Amino acid sequence: MGIARNSATAESDLLIVQEAARLITHGSDAAGAIHGILHLLSQLLGLNRGRVLLPDHDGQTLAIRYAYGLTAEERARGRYVIGEGVTGRVFDTGQMALIQDIDDEPTYLRRAVDRATLPNETVSFIAVPIIWEDKPVGVLAVHRLRKRERAFQSDIGLLQVIATLIGQVLRIEDMVAERTADLVSKNQFLRNQLESLGARYGILGQSPALHEAVQYALQVATTDTTVLLLGESGTGKERFARMQHMAGKRAGGPFVSINCAAIPANLIESELFGHEKGAFTGAGATKQGRIELASGGTLFLDEIGDLDLELQAKLLRVLEYKVIQRVGGTRDIPVDVRIVSATHKDLQQAVQEGRFRLDLYYRLNVFPIRLPALRARQGDVAILAQYFLDSANQEFGQEKIFGAGAVESLDRYAWPGNIRQLENVIKRAVLMSGGHAITRDMVDTILAHELSAATALQDSATASQPRVVQPLVDQLRPYAKVREDEMGDIVQALRQQQGNKTRAAISLGLTPRQFRYRMQKLGIAE
């Protein structure tokens, strides 16, 4: 009799495995295949209320992703910190758990399914880890009645096989999502290359804000009009200056760039105007300055707002008379140069405070072009991210792609450092990523660190200037008392980010630590 029972059990298990394999092979998606498998376990074996729990985006909590026989409310309640309760322990240790009587087990939390909804007899609970590459990636769990002829060991063995199949489904789903995200990102990038006005000059993006700035720049590129590029640091001012040069009649001449803030005050005059032999100690030979070298082409003066008043007067003379005098020289040297300048500072305020000459301001501000911040360029983050990923792969000899949700996380960030900061984040992600895909969780972690570092810099600046607080970036909230009216924003951010506290914090301009502190103070449940 025992042999016959064992034979029947083996046959039924084989049929279930075969049907599960068929669902995986012919199913249209992971959700349908896993739901069908859980349905089989319930209907044919009495392994009821089957559920598959996977780590949430924060990496610290397990949530019910797929289930059969659970209500929507029960699924929503089924969340466990890793290591918590039976389910959390199975994921944490990678070891299966058999609870023969849930009423006698203190670690069984009864969180998802209320005891009153279960049969009024002894109910057991089985949970097995879903393993991929020797690491737990989820948990498969079911209820069953203890008083059944079928042995527990048979159920455990079958569930372990089913968990392996589900692991394959999840891995395939991840690979498809990664490939889809990669193709979407690359298609956006290629479409931008074909359609964007600025793409041929290395200015990537299709947002209306960028399109308007590019149009203005191209309108004036064919003239010798003096252009002033305005905008935050890292918005691509030098690329716009190069576009002015390449799209104009001076494209065959030199493009010379100098950052007025990067050169010490005692050297910048020589850099700009050159010097004669013996003009000062160390001047062993005559040297041409940047203005003279740019003759016949374009001179880009970045951070023009940092130029001191004496040099501003000399630059004004260049604009008015098209001549220079080298340091230590007495003769005028004619120059034919178009000047494009740039600043992230408010030059009008600098004029009012006596730090910038009004006459020079008017000569530079003939055609101002304001470059949009990255956070104002809707849709451009994805295009730029793919470009920087391709560049970083080439630089570091990698073949990384963006995983599902990674680009969306990048797109939600406020980017106080603009394009330069985005490029640095992508490079860091390529170097840190251990797998083929840059995951959303990795991106969220890097962005949380970026936000924390910027907040620390802001706090430092505030401490050193106690009377006048000048935030480094508008997107960061300073530390402040928690207000009751913040509760709605926090709850809404959590809902929009599906409970992911890191991304919710980023969306509100808070560090994760600030966000959790506010949740605690306002009594918002984890």
C-alpha positions in Angstrom: 0.0 0.0 0.0 2.9 2.4 0.9 4.7 1.6 -2.4 1.5 2.3 -4.4 1.0 5.6 -2.5 4.6 6.7 -3.1 4.2 5.8 -6.8 1.0 7.9 -7.1 2.7 10.8 -5.4 5.7 10.7 -7.7 3.4 10.6 -10.7 1.3 13.5 -9.6 4.4 15.5 -8.8 5.8 14.7 -12.2 2.6 15.9 -13.9 2.7 19.1 -11.9 6.3 19.8 -12.8 5.6 19.1 -16.5 2.6 21.4 -16.4 4.6 24.1 -14.7 7.3 23.8 -17.3 4.6 24.1 -20.0 3.3 27.3 -18.4 6.8 28.8 -18.3 7.5 27.8 -21.9 4.2 29.0 -23.4 3.2 31.7 -21.0 3.2 35.3 -22.2 4.7 36.7 -19.1 6.1 35.8 -15.7 3.0 36.9 -13.8 0.8 34.5 -15.8 3.1 31.6 -15.5 3.7 31.9 -11.7 0.0 32.5 -11.1 -0.8 29.3 -13.1 1.8 27.3 -11.1 0.4 28.5 -7.7 -3.1 27.6 -9.0 -1.9 24.0 -9.8 -0.4 23.6 -6.3 -3.7 24.7 -4.7 -6.1 22.7 -6.9 -4.2 19.5 -7.2 -2.3 19.2 -4.0 -4.1 21.4 -1.4 -1.1 23.7 -1.0 -3.2 26.8 -0.6 -2.7 30.5 -0.6 0.6 30.2 -2.4 2.7 33.3 -2.6 6.0 34.4 -4.0 7.8 37.1 -2.1 10.6 39.2 -3.6 12.8 42.0 -2.1 11.3 45.4 -2.5 13.2 48.2 -4.2 14.9 49.2 -0.9 16.5 45.8 -0.6 15.5 45.5 3.0 11.9 44.3 2.8 10.1 41.3 1.3 6.8 41.9 -0.4 4.2 39.5 -1.9 4.7 40.0 -5.7 2.6 37.0 -6.9 -0.1 35.0 -5.1 -3.1 32.7 -5.6 -6.0 32.7 -3.1 -5.0 35.9 -1.4 -7.1 39.1 -1.4 -5.5 42.4 -2.5 -5.6 43.5 1.1 -3.8 40.3 2.3 -1.1 40.8 -0.4 -0.6 44.4 0.7 -0.2 43.3 4.4 2.4 40.6 3.5 5.6 42.6 4.0 8.5 41.4 6.1 11.8 42.9 6.9 14.5 40.5 5.9 15.1 38.2 8.9 11.7 38.9 10.3 9.3 36.1 11.0 9.4 32.7 9.2 9.4 34.2 5.7 12.1 36.8 6.5 14.3 34.1 8.1 14.0 31.8 5.1 15.2 34.5 2.8 18.0 35.6 5.2 19.4 32.1 5.8 18.5 30.4 2.5 17.0 27.4 4.5 13.5 26.1 4.1 11.0 26.2 7.0 8.3 23.8 8.0 5.8 25.0 10.6 3.5 22.1 11.4 1.1 24.1 13.6 1.0 27.9 13.0 -0.8 28.4 16.3 2.2 27.0 18.3 4.9 28.9 16.5 5.8 32.3 17.9 7.8 33.4 14.8 4.8 32.8 12.6 3.4 36.4 12.4 -0.1 35.9 10.9 0.5 39.2 9.1 -0.9 38.5 5.6 -3.7 36.1 6.4 -5.8 36.5 9.5 -6.2 33.2 11.5 -10.0 33.5 11.4 -10.1 33.1 7.7 -8.2 29.8 7.8 -9.9 26.4 8.5 -10.7 25.6 12.1 -8.2 22.8 12.4 -4.4 22.5 12.5 -2.9 24.5 9.7 0.7 24.1 8.6 3.0 26.6 6.7 5.9 25.7 4.4 8.3 28.2 3.0 11.3 27.4 0.7 13.9 29.8 -0.7 14.0 30.7 -4.4 17.7 30.4 -5.2 19.6 31.9 -8.1 23.4 31.5 -8.4 23.6 30.2 -4.9 21.9 33.3 -3.4 18.3 33.6 -2.2 16.3 35.9 -4.5 12.8 35.2 -3.1 10.6 32.9 -1.1 7.8 30.5 -2.1 5.3 29.8 0.7 2.1 27.9 1.1 -0.5 26.8 3.7 -1.7 23.2 4.0 -3.7 21.2 6.5 -1.5 19.0 8.7 -3.9 16.0 8.8 -3.4 14.8 5.2 -2.2 11.5 3.8 0.4 13.2 1.7 3.8 13.4 3.6 5.3 16.8 4.4 8.6 15.6 2.8 6.8 15.1 -0.5 5.4 18.7 -0.4 8.8 20.1 0.5 10.6 18.3 -2.3 8.0 19.4 -4.9 8.1 23.0 -3.7 11.9 23.1 -4.0 11.6 22.0 -7.6 8.9 24.5 -8.3 11.0 27.2 -6.6 13.8 26.4 -9.0 11.5 26.8 -11.9 10.1 30.1 -10.6 13.7 31.3 -10.1 14.3 30.6 -13.8 11.1 32.6 -14.7 12.2 35.5 -12.6 15.7 35.5 -14.1 14.3 35.5 -17.6 11.9 38.3 -16.7 14.9 40.4 -15.4 16.9 39.7 -18.5 14.0 40.7 -20.8 13.5 43.9 -18.7 17.2 44.7 -18.9 17.3 44.2 -22.6 14.1 46.2 -23.2 15.4 49.1 -21.1 18.7 49.0 -23.0 16.9 49.0 -26.4 14.6 51.9 -25.3 17.5 53.9 -24.1 19.5 53.3 -27.3 16.6 54.1 -29.5 16.0 57.4 -27.7 19.7 58.2 -28.2 19.7 57.3 -31.9 16.4 59.2 -32.5 18.0 62.3 -30.9 21.1 62.0 -33.2 18.8 62.0 -36.2 16.3 64.7 -35.1 18.1 67.1 -32.8 19.4 70.4 -34.1 22.4 70.4 -31.8 23.4 66.7 -32.1 25.9 67.4 -34.9 27.7 69.7 -32.5 27.6 67.3 -29.6 24.6 68.9 -27.8 22.3 66.0 -27.0 18.6 66.3 -26.1 15.2 66.9 -27.5 13.4 68.8 -24.7 11.7 72.1 -25.7 13.9 74.0 -23.3 17.1 72.8 -25.0 15.6 73.1 -28.5 14.9 76.8 -27.8 18.4 77.5 -26.6 19.9 75.7 -29.6 17.7 77.6 -32.0 18.8 81.0 -30.5 22.5 79.9 -30.6 22.3 78.9 -34.3 20.5 82.1 -35.3 23.5 84.2 -34.2 26.2 81.6 -35.0 26.9 83.0 -38.5 27.5 86.5 -37.3 30.3 88.1 -35.2 27.9 89.1 -32.5 29.2 88.9 -29.0 27.3 86.1 -27.1 26.8 85.7 -23.4 25.9 82.2 -22.2 24.0 82.2 -18.9 23.2 79.2 -16.7 24.2 77.0 -13.8 27.5 75.3 -13.6 27.6 72.0 -15.6 24.9 73.0 -18.2 27.3 72.7 -21.2 28.3 76.2 -21.8 31.6 75.3 -23.6 29.7 72.9 -25.9 27.4 75.8 -26.9 30.4 78.1 -27.4 32.0 75.5 -29.7 28.7 75.2 -31.6 28.8 79.0 -32.1 32.3 78.5 -33.6 31.6 75.4 -35.7 28.3 76.6 -37.2 29.7 80.0 -38.1 32.0 81.5 -40.7 35.0 81.2 -38.4 34.9 77.4 -38.2 38.1 77.2 -40.2 39.9 79.3 -37.6 41.0 78.4 -34.0 38.7 77.9 -31.1 40.5 79.0 -27.9 39.0 78.6 -24.4 40.1 80.0 -21.0 38.4 79.6 -17.6 38.8 82.9 -15.9 38.2 81.4 -12.5 40.7 78.6 -12.8 43.8 80.7 -13.3 45.5 82.7 -10.4 45.0 86.4 -10.6 48.7 87.1 -11.0 48.9 84.9 -14.1 45.6 85.5 -16.0 46.7 88.7 -17.6 49.7 87.0 -19.2 47.5 84.1 -20.2 45.0 86.4 -21.9 47.3 89.0 -23.5 50.7 87.3 -23.6 54.0 88.9 -22.5 57.2 90.3 -24.0 60.6 88.7 -23.2 61.8 90.1 -19.8 58.4 91.5 -18.9 58.7 89.9 -15.4 60.9 87.4 -13.6 60.7 84.1 -15.5 59.6 85.7 -18.8 62.5 84.2 -20.7 60.8 84.5 -24.1 58.0 86.3 -25.8 54.6 84.5 -25.4 51.4 85.0 -27.4 48.3 85.2 -25.2 45.0 83.4 -25.7 43.4 86.4 -27.4 46.1 86.6 -30.0 46.1 82.9 -30.5 42.3 83.1 -31.2 42.7 85.7 -33.9 40.7 84.6 -37.0 38.5 82.4 -34.8 36.6 82.4 -31.5 37.7 83.1 -28.0 35.6 81.5 -25.2 35.8 83.3 -21.9 34.3 81.0 -19.3 33.3 82.3 -15.8 33.8 85.9 -17.1 32.3 87.1 -13.8 35.5 86.2 -12.0 37.7 88.6 -14.0 39.0 91.5 -11.9 38.2 95.1 -12.7 41.6 96.0 -14.2 41.4 93.1 -16.7 37.8 94.0 -17.4 39.0 97.4 -18.6 41.6 95.8 -20.9 39.1 93.4 -22.3 36.7 96.3 -23.1 39.5 97.8 -25.1 39.9 94.6 -27.1 36.1 94.7 -27.9 36.1 98.3 -28.9 39.4 98.7 -30.8 40.3 95.1 -31.8 43.9 95.5 -30.5 45.9 94.1 -27.5 49.1 94.9 -25.8 51.2 92.2 -24.4 52.4 92.4 -20.8 55.6 94.5 -20.8 54.9 95.7 -24.4 54.1 99.1 -25.8 52.8 98.4 -29.3 49.2 97.6 -30.3 48.8 94.2 -31.9 45.6 94.0 -34.0 43.4 90.9 -33.4 40.4 89.6 -35.3 38.5 87.6 -32.7 34.9 86.8 -31.9 34.2 86.6 -28.2 31.8 84.2 -26.6 31.6 84.5 -22.8 29.8 82.6 -20.1 29.0 82.8 -16.4 26.8 81.2 -13.8 26.8 84.4 -11.7 24.3 87.2 -11.8 26.3 89.9 -13.7 23.6 92.5 -13.1 24.0 92.1 -9.4 27.8 92.2 -9.8 27.4 95.5 -11.7 25.2 97.0 -8.9 27.8 95.9 -6.3 30.7 97.5 -8.2 32.4 94.2 -9.0 31.7 94.3 -12.8 32.0 97.2 -15.2 28.6 98.3 -16.6 30.2 99.2 -20.0 31.7 95.8 -20.4 28.5 94.1 -19.3 26.7 95.9 -22.2 29.4 94.9 -24.7 29.2 91.2 -23.6 25.4 91.0 -23.2 24.6 91.8 -26.9 23.0 88.4 -27.4 22.4 86.5 -24.1 21.4 82.8 -24.3 20.2 81.2 -21.1 21.0 77.4 -21.0 18.4 75.3 -19.2 19.3 73.3 -16.1 19.1 69.6 -16.6 16.1 69.2 -14.3 14.2 71.5 -16.7 15.0 69.4 -19.8 12.2 66.9 -19.7 13.3 63.6 -21.3 16.9 64.5 -21.9 18.3 62.7 -19.0 17.7 59.3 -20.7 19.5 60.5 -23.9 22.5 61.9 -22.0 22.7 58.8 -19.7 23.0 56.5 -22.7 25.6 58.6 -24.3 27.7 58.7 -21.1 27.2 55.0 -20.6 28.5 54.3 -24.1 31.5 56.6 -23.4 32.2 55.0 -20.0 32.0 51.5 -21.4 34.6 52.4 -24.0 36.8 54.2 -21.5 36.8 51.3 -19.0 36.5 48.4 -21.4 33.0 47.3 -20.2 29.7 46.4 -21.8 27.3 47.5 -19.2 23.6 48.2 -19.9 20.9 50.0 -17.9 18.6 47.6 -16.1 14.9 48.0 -15.7 14.0 51.2 -13.8 17.5 52.5 -13.7 17.0 55.3 -16.2 13.7 56.2 -14.6 15.5 56.7 -11.3 18.1 59.0 -13.0 15.3 61.0 -14.6 13.6 61.6 -11.3 16.7 63.2 -9.7 17.0 67.0 -9.6 20.7 67.1 -10.7 22.0 70.2 -8.9 25.3 69.6 -10.6 23.6 69.3 -14.0 25.2 67.4 -17.0 28.7 67.1 -15.3 27.2 65.5 -12.3 25.2 63.0 -14.4 28.3 62.0 -16.3 30.2 61.3 -13.0 27.3 59.3 -11.6 27.2 57.1 -14.8 31.0 56.5 -14.6 30.7 55.5 -11.0 27.8 53.1 -11.7 29.8 51.4 -14.5 32.8 50.9 -12.2 30.7 49.7 -9.2 28.3 47.4 -11.1 29.3 43.8 -10.6 26.8 42.4 -13.1 26.0 43.1 -16.7 23.2 45.5 -15.9 23.3 48.7 -13.9 20.3 48.2 -11.6 17.8 50.6 -10.3 18.9 49.9 -6.7 22.5 50.7 -7.5 21.4 54.0 -9.1 19.2 54.9 -6.1 22.1 54.1 -3.7 24.5 56.4 -5.7 22.0 59.2 -5.9 21.3 59.0 -2.1 25.1 59.4 -1.5 25.1 62.4 -3.9 22.3 64.0 -2.0 23.9 63.3 1.4 27.2 64.8 0.2 25.6 67.9 -1.2 23.6 68.3 2.1 26.8 68.1 4.1 28.4 70.7 1.9 25.4 72.9 2.3 25.5 72.5 6.1 29.2 73.4 6.1 28.6 76.5 4.0 25.8 77.5 6.4 28.0 77.0 9.4 30.8 79.1 8.0 28.4 81.9 7.0 25.9 82.2 9.9 24.4 85.5 8.9 23.8 85.0 5.2 22.7 81.5 4.2 23.5 80.8 0.6 22.3 77.3 -0.3 24.7 75.4 -2.6 21.8 73.9 -4.5 18.1 74.9 -4.5 17.0 71.3 -4.6 18.3 70.4 -1.1 16.3 71.2 1.9 18.2 72.4 4.9 17.8 70.7 8.2 14.6 72.2 9.8 12.0 71.4 12.3 9.5 68.8 11.2 6.1 70.4 10.4 2.7 68.7 10.5 1.9 69.9 7.0 4.7 67.8 5.6 2.8 64.5 6.3 0.8 64.7 3.1 3.8 65.3 0.9 5.7 62.4 2.5 2.7 60.0 2.3 2.1 61.0 -1.4 5.8 60.5 -2.2 5.8 57.0 -0.6 2.7 56.1 -2.6 4.2 57.4 -5.9 7.4 55.5 -5.3 5.6 52.3 -4.2 7.0 52.4 -0.7 10.7 53.0 -1.7 11.9 55.4 0.9 15.2 56.3 -0.9 13.4 57.4 -4.1 10.7 59.1 -2.1 13.4 61.1 -0.2 15.1 62.1 -3.5 11.8 63.2 -5.0 11.3 65.6 -2.1 14.9 66.9 -2.0 15.6 65.1 1.3 18.4 62.7 2.2 17.2 59.2 3.2 18.2 60.1 6.8 16.1 63.3 6.8 13.2 61.4 5.3 13.2 58.6 7.9 13.5 61.1 10.7 10.4 62.9 9.5 8.5 59.6 9.1 9.4 58.8 12.7 8.4 62.2 14.1 5.1 62.3 12.2 4.2 58.7 13.1 4.1 57.5 9.5 4.2 53.7 9.4 7.2 52.1 7.7 
